[in-house]
Amino acid sequence: MNVPYRCGYAAKPRQERVLAIELSRGGFEWSLEHSCLSHDDGRPDWTSRMRHSPVRIQWDPERGPHHEALAYRSIQIGLSGEAVRRYVDEWTLAIIDVTEPAREVHAAVRRRADVSGLLPAERPYPLPDGIGETIGASPA
């Protein structure tokens, strides 16, 4: 679970549950291979890729548990068309309700406590060859 501040730690209206979706590695990598950056990446075929790609990628500034800016960005992935069907029918391995852990993190954040023990370790994803350029990733 990433720091769940984007949904207000399960406290925002209509965002009272936080779900962790476990995906197959193959499905996740298919989505990356068939993606297009949401902004023009300067390559000559961007307009065509944008029109035909079922997956959009953008990189958002990342924040720590106390909303401090971090030195890296996190990937945001949007699905449409074929990618949605595959996500629902093929890639989803498990759906886990992590609402209570999100609320525990929020309580610790409000106390200005160390939350590192409440969050899983995050590490760079080992990208298959060629995908880094497609998604606009910088080397780890």
C-alpha positions in Angstrom: 0.0 0.0 0.0 1.3 3.4 -1.0 0.7 6.2 1.4 -3.1 6.6 1.0 -3.2 10.4 1.3 -4.7 10.8 -2.2 -8.0 9.4 -1.0 -7.8 11.3 2.3 -6.9 8.1 4.2 -10.4 6.7 3.5 -12.0 9.7 5.0 -13.1 11.7 1.9 -16.8 11.4 0.9 -17.3 8.6 -1.6 -13.7 7.4 -0.9 -14.3 5.6 2.4 -12.7 2.3 1.3 -9.2 1.7 0.1 -8.6 -1.4 -2.0 -5.3 -2.9 -3.0 -5.5 -4.7 -6.3 -3.0 -7.5 -6.9 -2.2 -7.9 -10.6 -0.4 -10.5 -12.6 3.1 -9.4 -13.6 2.3 -10.3 -17.2 -0.8 -8.1 -17.2 1.0 -5.2 -15.6 3.8 -5.4 -18.2 1.2 -5.7 -21.0 -0.3 -2.5 -19.9 3.1 -0.8 -19.9 4.0 -2.2 -23.3 0.7 -0.9 -24.8 0.8 2.5 -23.2 1.4 6.1 -24.3 2.4 9.1 -22.2 -0.5 11.4 -21.6 1.7 14.4 -22.8 3.6 14.7 -26.0 7.0 13.0 -25.5 8.6 14.6 -28.6 8.7 11.4 -30.6 7.2 11.8 -34.1 4.5 9.1 -33.7 3.0 10.4 -30.4 -0.3 11.6 -31.8 -0.9 8.2 -33.4 0.2 6.3 -30.3 -2.1 8.4 -28.2 -5.1 7.8 -30.5 -4.6 4.0 -30.5 -3.2 3.1 -27.1 -5.6 1.6 -24.5 -3.3 2.8 -21.7 -2.2 6.3 -20.6 0.8 7.0 -18.4 1.6 10.1 -16.4 4.2 10.7 -13.7 3.0 12.6 -10.6 5.1 14.1 -7.9 5.3 11.8 -4.9 4.8 12.8 -1.3 5.8 11.1 1.9 3.4 10.3 4.8 3.6 13.8 6.2 3.0 15.3 2.7 6.7 16.2 2.2 7.9 16.3 -1.4 10.0 13.3 -2.3 12.8 13.2 -4.9 10.9 10.9 -7.3 7.6 10.6 -9.1 5.1 7.8 -9.1 3.4 6.4 -12.1 -0.3 6.9 -12.7 -1.9 4.4 -15.1 -5.2 4.9 -16.8 -6.9 2.1 -18.7 -9.5 2.1 -21.5 -11.0 -0.3 -24.0 -9.1 -3.6 -24.3 -7.0 -2.9 -21.3 -10.1 -2.6 -19.0 -11.4 -5.9 -20.2 -8.0 -7.6 -19.6 -7.7 -6.0 -16.2 -11.1 -7.3 -15.1 -11.0 -10.7 -16.8 -7.4 -11.7 -16.8 -5.0 -9.6 -14.7 -6.7 -9.2 -11.4 -5.5 -11.8 -9.0 -6.9 -10.4 -5.7 -8.7 -7.5 -4.2 -7.8 -6.7 -0.7 -9.5 -4.2 1.6 -6.8 -2.1 3.2 -9.1 0.5 4.7 -8.2 -0.2 8.3 -4.4 0.0 7.7 -5.0 3.3 5.8 -6.8 4.7 8.8 -4.0 3.5 11.1 -1.5 5.3 8.9 -3.7 8.4 9.0 -3.9 8.3 12.8 -0.1 8.0 13.1 0.4 10.8 10.6 -1.9 13.0 12.7 0.3 12.2 15.8 3.4 13.0 13.7 4.6 9.5 14.5 6.9 7.4 12.4 4.8 5.4 10.0 7.6 3.4 8.3 6.5 0.2 10.1 2.9 0.6 8.9 3.8 0.8 5.2 5.4 -1.9 3.0 8.8 -1.3 1.6 8.7 0.3 -1.9 11.4 -0.4 -4.4 11.9 0.4 -8.1 10.1 -2.0 -10.5 12.5 -4.0 -12.7 11.4 -3.0 -16.1 11.7 -5.3 -19.0 14.0 -4.1 -21.8 12.5 -1.4 -24.0 9.6 -0.4 -21.7 11.4 2.5 -20.0 11.4 4.7 -23.1 7.7 3.8 -23.8 6.6 5.0 -20.4 9.1 7.9 -20.0 10.9 6.3 -17.0 14.3 7.5 -15.9 16.9 5.0 -14.9 16.7 4.0 -11.2 
